[in-house]
Amino acid sequence: MDTFLEALKWIGIALAAGFVGYFGRYPAKILINKISGTGKTNPEKPPESDKERRQFELEKSRLKIDKKAAKQAAKTAKKAGKNESDAP
């Protein structure tokens, strides 16, 4: 009986390894979290009032514009550096 349980344990380990190898790590983690019930976090609640929501959206759009400006500045600097190296 002891060897049967030992063999059953190793079969389970091999099946689990095959599952992770075949489906990938991320879907396996999702399935395990769903089965065990861990990893459930409350999503960030949006602001309740209309004024707070508008303020949140303004902040979000401001951050987006800042990010675009930074990317454009980096792009311009890269082009300027490339043009200087091309000059004889």
C-alpha positions in Angstrom: 0.0 0.0 0.0 2.9 2.3 0.8 4.4 1.9 -2.7 1.0 2.6 -4.3 0.7 6.0 -2.4 4.3 6.8 -3.4 3.5 6.1 -7.0 0.3 8.1 -6.8 2.2 11.0 -5.4 4.8 11.0 -8.2 2.1 10.6 -10.8 0.4 13.7 -9.4 3.7 15.6 -9.5 4.3 14.6 -13.1 0.8 15.6 -14.1 1.2 19.0 -12.3 4.5 19.6 -14.1 3.0 18.6 -17.4 0.1 21.0 -16.8 2.4 23.9 -16.1 4.6 23.1 -19.0 1.8 22.7 -21.5 -0.5 25.6 -20.5 2.1 28.0 -19.1 2.8 29.5 -15.8 0.3 32.3 -15.8 -2.8 30.3 -16.6 -1.7 27.8 -14.0 -1.3 30.5 -11.4 -4.8 31.8 -12.2 -6.3 28.4 -11.9 -4.5 27.7 -8.6 -5.6 31.0 -7.2 -9.2 30.4 -8.3 -9.2 27.0 -6.7 -7.6 28.1 -3.4 -9.4 31.4 -3.2 -6.2 33.4 -2.6 -5.2 36.6 -4.4 -8.6 38.1 -4.3 -8.0 41.8 -3.8 -10.6 44.6 -3.9 -10.2 46.7 -7.0 -9.5 50.4 -6.6 -12.9 52.1 -6.2 -13.5 55.1 -8.5 -14.3 58.3 -6.8 -17.9 58.6 -5.7 -18.9 62.1 -6.5 -19.0 63.7 -10.0 -16.5 66.4 -8.9 -14.1 63.8 -7.6 -14.5 61.7 -10.8 -13.7 64.7 -13.0 -10.7 65.6 -10.9 -9.5 62.0 -11.2 -9.9 62.1 -15.0 -8.1 65.4 -15.3 -5.2 64.0 -13.3 -5.1 60.9 -15.5 -5.1 63.0 -18.7 -2.4 65.3 -17.3 -0.2 62.3 -16.6 -0.8 61.0 -20.1 0.1 64.3 -21.7 3.3 64.5 -19.5 4.3 61.0 -20.6 3.7 61.9 -24.3 5.9 65.0 -23.9 8.7 63.1 -22.2 8.6 60.5 -25.0 8.7 63.2 -27.7 11.6 64.9 -25.9 13.6 61.7 -25.8 12.8 61.1 -29.5 14.0 64.6 -30.4 17.2 64.2 -28.4 17.9 60.9 -30.0 17.4 62.4 -33.5 19.7 65.3 -32.6 22.4 63.0 -31.4 22.1 60.9 -34.6 22.3 64.0 -36.8 25.4 65.3 -35.0 27.2 62.0 -35.4 26.5 62.0 -39.2 28.2 65.4 -39.7 31.8 65.2 -40.9 
